Structures are given as structure tokens and as C-alpha cells.
Amino acid sequence: MKIETKELLTAEEAAAMIGCNKRAVYRAAKRAEAAGHVCKRELFGKTLFVRAAMGAVKEHYYPRYSAAHQKMVKKWGAAGGRQKGINYAKKV
């Protein structure tokens, strides 16, 4: 098995490429993978990001208070937000 390390990025490199922190890269990659893109590979127990998928990851990165983030906040809010009530009902 040949591993091409030029095609893979660490979380720090991916964050620098997108212009955000590592946590935001993982969140954006999770959303991109939910949309059907392959963004991450695991190699020797370490998660690496596919360089070719950084465009898809950047599409799913929503900087706070940007227009794209505000649009997604409305979408996420409309999708649910009932967990607090469900937890309360279980307690009572």
C-alpha cells in the first residue's frame, strides 16, 4: 500500500488553509461528509484531511456572524430545538 502524504493535511494545515481553528475544520468536515463528500482519512490512528476536499469543507464552514452562518442558524433553529423540553419531560 502506497500512502501519498502530499494529498493529506493535518488539522493544523487544514485550518490554516481555510482560515479558521481546528475545531471549526472538524465541524465543517462533518457537515461536508453528511452531504456526501469524503473529507477525512484515518492513518495510524490520526485523522488527516484530504487536500482535494478542502473546497467542500470550506463550503460547509460558516464563520460566526457571517451571512452564511445567519442563514444556517435559521435552518438549524427551524429543524428542532426541543431537546431541553424532552429532557425536562423525562425528569418529571
Secondary structure, DSSP 4 states (H G I P E B T S, - for coil): ----GGGEE-HHHHHHHHTS-HHHHHHHHHHHHHTT---EEEETTEEEEEGGGHHHHHHT---TTSHHHHHHHHHHHHH---HHHHHHHHH-
